[in-house]
Amino acid sequence: MTHILTTADGAQLAVISCAVRNPGSGWGVIFDAAHSPSGVSGVIQRADHLELTHAVGAVRVSSLQVTPDEWYAARALRVGASVGLALTRIYMYSGTSTTPVDPATLVASSGNLWITGFLELS
């Protein structure tokens, strides 16, 4: 499901939002009784980043943020995102390192990343 916001001047924005987690079996979008993603079709684990897929028909990126929850924040995880119209690359860094962490090494039964963004539709 994709939530669509319509602005006062009629522009439409797709809401891209979800929580992702790696409980030990790889990163995935959390979809359960307490979590419902919007506009996200999946997450792919790569050697140095995560790829979040969101093919909503966007023509322009407005914004997108990725925030570590309190579990990862307490362990000095920093996150940066490269946002595209249908794919976002999420890079994670430990402490002051400038080398991305292999996402497979970040395992937590309750730690996750929160993702929220807006993409302009045609």
Backbone hydrogen bonds, N-H to C=O, Kabsch-Sander energy under -0.5 kcal/mol:
donor,donor_aa,acceptor,acceptor_aa,energy
3,H,15,V,-0.5
5,L,13,L,-3.1
7,T,5,L,-0.5
7,T,11,A,-2.9
10,G,7,T,-1.8
13,L,5,L,-3.0
14,A,119,L,-3.2
15,V,3,H,-3.0
16,I,14,A,-0.6
16,I,117,G,-2.8
17,S,15,V,-0.6
17,S,38,S,-2.2
18,C,115,I,-2.0
20,V,113,L,-2.2
21,R,28,G,-2.2
28,G,21,R,-1.9
30,I,19,A,-3.0
31,F,29,V,-0.5
32,D,35,H,-1.4
35,H,32,D,-0.6
38,S,17,S,-2.7
39,G,1,M,-2.8
41,S,53,T,-2.7
42,G,53,T,-1.1
44,I,51,E,-2.8
46,R,44,I,-0.6
46,R,49,H,-2.6
50,L,90,I,-2.3
51,E,44,I,-2.7
52,L,50,L,-0.6
52,L,88,T,-3.1
53,T,42,G,-2.6
53,T,51,E,-0.6
54,H,86,A,-2.4
56,V,54,H,-1.8
56,V,85,L,-0.5
58,A,85,L,-0.5
59,V,120,E,-2.9
60,R,120,E,-1.3
62,S,118,F,-2.0
63,S,118,F,-1.8
65,Q,116,T,-3.0
67,T,114,W,-3.0
69,D,112,N,-2.1
73,A,69,D,-2.8
74,A,70,E,-1.9
75,R,72,Y,-1.0
76,A,73,A,-1.7
77,L,72,Y,-2.0
78,R,93,Y,-3.1
80,G,91,Y,-2.7
82,S,89,R,-2.7
83,V,81,A,-0.6
84,G,87,L,-1.5
88,T,52,L,-2.4
89,R,82,S,-2.6
90,I,50,L,-3.1
90,I,88,T,-0.5
91,Y,80,G,-3.2
91,Y,89,R,-0.6
93,Y,78,R,-3.0
95,G,76,A,-2.2
95,G,93,Y,-0.5
97,S,94,S,-2.0
101,V,92,M,-3.3
105,T,102,D,-2.1
106,L,103,P,-1.5
107,V,105,T,-1.0
108,A,22,N,-2.6
113,L,20,V,-2.1
114,W,67,T,-3.1
115,I,18,C,-3.0
116,T,65,Q,-2.2
117,G,16,I,-2.4
118,F,63,S,-2.8
119,L,14,A,-2.0
120,E,60,R,-2.7
121,L,12,Q,-2.7
122,S,57,G,-0.8
